[in-house]
Amino acid sequence: MTGPVPHSVLLLDTEPSTSNAYIALAVADALRRHPAVGRVVRATHADAATLAQAALARGERFDLFLALGGASRHHALLARLCALARASALWTTEDPYLSAANARLSGCFDLVFTNDRGSLARYGAHARHLPLAATTLFQDLPVRPDDAEYRYDLLFVGTAWPNRVATLNRILSAFPRDLRVKVALPANAYLPRPVLVRDDLIVDWRCGNADFARFANRSRVVLTLPRIFTAGADETPSGTTPPPRLFEVALAGGAQLVVGADPETFTYYEADREVRACAEDDVVPAVTAMLADPEGRIVMAERARARTRAEHLYDHRVDVILRAVRELQAPAPSSRIAEDGTWRGARSPTRRISPGPAKPRLLFVAHNRVGRRQGGGVEFYQEQLAAALDGFDCLFLYPSFEDGAWMMRLDEGVASEALPIPPAERLLASPEIEVLFERILVERRIDLIHVHHLLGLPLSLPTIARAHGVPVVMQLHDFFLICSRYTLMNQHGVFCDVVHRGSRQCDGCLSTAEQLPAGAKARRDGFVARMLASVDAFVTSTPATAAYVRAFYPEATARVAVIEMVDAGPADLPPPAPEARTPGPLRVAVLGNVVDHKGAKTLIELVRIMAGDDVVFEVLGYVEAYLVAAFEALAGERLRLRGGYTRDEVPALLAECDASLHLSLWPETYMISLTEAWRAGLIPIVADLGAPGERVTDGVDGLKVPPGDSGAVRQALRRLAHDPALVARLRGAIRQKTLPTLAEHAAAVSDLYRDLIAAHPAPHAAPGDPAAPCTLSAFDLGFRVNHPDWTNPAMVWDGATEASVAVDALPASDAVLPERTLAPSDPGLSWEIADLVADGQRLPGRIGAIAAVESLSLRGWLWRPEAGRPARTWLRLRSGPATRYVSASPERRPELAGRFGTGRAEQAGFSVQVRTAGLPGGSYALDLLQVFPDHVAVAADVARFTAPGFDAPGPVTPWRAGLPVPEAGLRRIAERASVAAHGLQLIEGVPVARQGGLTRIEVRLPDGARRGRPYLVLEGEPGTAWTHAAWHDQDEAPRVGAEAQVRDLPPGDHRLLVLVEHDDGAELRETGTTLFVAPTARPCLVGAEPPLALRRPWIPRARSRPSLDAVAVAEEASSLLGTLVTVSGWCFVPGRGRPLAWISRWGARGQRRFMVVESVTRQDVAAHLREADALTAGFEFQVPLAAIQDGTLRVFQISERGAIALSGFVRHLAEKLPPA
């Protein structure tokens, strides 16, 4: 009796680029060792569909498709993979942080396992809880029995979430500096830079999982800290199930202290017996106790490790999944993919799927389409083919330049959709275009791609089709794959036989002909060589063409289908009957467009040297503009320029001719005009190069001449004019030729299509299913390029957030264009800065001017419905007479499509990062510039910031409470120091520091001041704080400087002092500068003195009621202002000019306080009111709740024409307060 057949499993990590790839390795290892599994294939996004299709073709369909991670990205691909396997399961690793998105997109899976128990409710009844685990691959280390063997007292490795930084600082502040600590706090672009109270620790580093296990094994206490972040509206800030780190540390022999442990932790380990747990407030005594009890700590680690090996390995988790799969009552394999090509999940096998299209759907990809731009044979051919195909629906995709912008056109029947794209003629890859292409594949349910040409589109598109399992046919109409100069004509206008002569001359050719940098073609060749693995079949008219391409790219393994091309002539017409040569001139037809690579100059020479011969040349086709003058000078009775023609006119036009010329200087891949000439009974004279040279047998069915040899052509024509026997013999052979018919050609192509579609089933979702997001890019498929543009030698690193370099001037091509300043009051205009990050700190809501000492990152959009896509976007930085420019990157913003009612709006986004540290110091206004072919559009004053103008004096350190030296050893020196420079924002002339921001300050000491260990000190009513400083000599004047982060500094006024410590004490000097520490991340100034704008005997009042966007009461009180109310919105008083600032006042006379904040830019308000001055009518500031409640709050708007009291502001604000 045989046992059950072992399972085959296709495993995919749903995140192509992840730091948690070790989890996928661990799961794969556990699956391979499970007795119920016979085969495990760990796939990538690039090959998963192909592997599943190949297994299906072999009759070895995967029993399980296991997606590890989440379903929030690349859902369309995951759905397809689910349909290709007998059963499918999703095991999430990032719940609850992504649980809402995962739940929305998990419907295609038969089974769902969530790593977080608290997220179960988001999924249906088919979901189960399955925590992550540990693996013997990386973490299996014995507990060290001797306390002396441990290298570190305390270990923490994890992302620098602010709550973790705060906990570590609580611990480090309580222990002496000789505590042996190992801490890694890698951050990202969305987190502030971590600053610890121990500035001797290097914390910005990462390590692999195996290295982490070794660290844990050599540490006395390993901290496990929760991850808490600001969640979206439907997300959760923290989970209930512990992370895998809990199990990994236990298997690695580490003794754990779990801070803020959820009760579920004790489902897996017994408290105080296998792990130690404590609340946030008890973390210091808990660490102290563990360090004081080495024997108990080691025993606890032994117990935890034993339990992990018994219950919490990935072997145990995998067994749960496989048992669930066995229990799953899956339908028969054939029912998962319906006859109509749609798929149905095993979880609901009775669900009705709407019928799909009766015919397979083809997508023709080309550089043009008939009727769009002037075209040639390729455009006509694809129309012919589409019309002749029986049993297929054809769609057309091609680039189109319309109204000054590039579009990607998708034609289906009579409908045509325009999708905005960036210029792509020289792009290897483009995420923007790739996601559009994926969306077309999925939403239009494409079964096969036929690429006629990729000119004007990214070379990466076939890779997206391959990832989805959609077969790709590539027809070799020319040699575009080998060179962007697709006719292989070099800089001298001569055929470059690159396969046989080598590529050593390519740089010289492209440098001379197109001014491209050295190495450009090599970058392109390398990418194409990899891309060709995505092509399933080459279609070529002659074997030699495919052989030439494969000789250049030996990596190309696609099958070759030799299917002879067809012409446009009627298939049912027999060749014309032979006629005796009548007296008169020899009439010679020149078919097709007249351009250099088609032998135009050879033709001009020929006409000139045959001036005395009785020959008439009929030029049937367009003459390129640069050749028109030369041909018109020769035109007359001997040279007739017919111009353009339709394909239906060809037989009639050729009826009066005797011979035809085909003088291409490049190796044509077929030449339709040759077939047209034969069909009309003409004798062709062809250049002996490429397919024409292959197809014609000299002296049998035509004559051959060397390329570019006008004398040889003249000799051939004279033979025809004077040798009737030759003419008769040639025409006799031509009449006997069997020329391919359109029906035969279409049948051969159809057979190829059907073979490929059968071998690559690409099941589609039912038409009524919800649309899945399409986000797949070549980057996700493992393609890495130094730059998306193969002609650009610059480096763009993976995931780079490096700031763009500020330049002094725009490129000449942009600088000469006239500027058009956009009116912010234009109701059709919309722009917004949606995301602002200063020095790694994401600032809340809308904020006015801010200080940025290192970098400033902006993301937003600018939408003008009447404008096309800009060629480039710049950020202009203005500060007095100085101007700088920084290049911005385009960014897709899908949410704008719904907001503005058109898909074109998705392309309105931009992002830019400015390195402010290298700029001259001062205040900057930012303008957004969009470059179009005939002008530069300018959106002025989109944001403002302050740059310090000097380099960082040293590493970032925190401000610490108290003084760095004992008060008793401190001497206050009467002679003052002075502030030389700072990078803080000025409000009412006062430097302002915001919570979470960086303070970069440089202080000049008096000449002769003693050297020592320098510090900067803040003193004021809120308290005292200090930070490390560093010496910096400039112009022989001694200076000290510091860059410190404001974190939990009490808000209020602080005097700035400089302290220098010596062996015999310390000297403290005033600087005469007071800075204000704001209570939150929003810059503001609070003081008892009335601001200058309010120092007037009478201030006018206005009853203007503000428009309030949000009113929120803070959960924690400020030491300076008590409970704060954040209020945001806008208010505009006509006739007062632009608003500049806002002042709130509260308190009784003699106890009044004033808060000043700068106005916020609101272009949407200016457009709504159709008033340019309303651009800065926005506000977002905080006021004390008590001032609203006691009725003393007053709000003033400061505009260009002075202050005005807004009498209705407070009453309206009070009405909007949430109930207590």
Order of alpha helices (4+ residues) and beta strands (2+ residues): beta-alpha-beta-alpha-beta-alpha-beta-alpha-beta-beta-beta-alpha-beta-alpha-beta-alpha-beta-alpha-beta-alpha-alpha-alpha-beta-alpha-beta-beta-beta-alpha-beta-alpha-beta-alpha-alpha-alpha-beta-alpha-beta-beta-alpha-beta-alpha-beta-alpha-beta-alpha-beta-alpha-beta-alpha-alpha-alpha-alpha-beta-beta-beta-beta-beta-beta-beta-alpha-beta-beta-beta-beta-beta-beta-beta-beta-beta-beta-beta-beta-beta-beta-beta-beta-beta-beta-beta-beta-beta-beta-alpha-beta-alpha-beta-beta-alpha
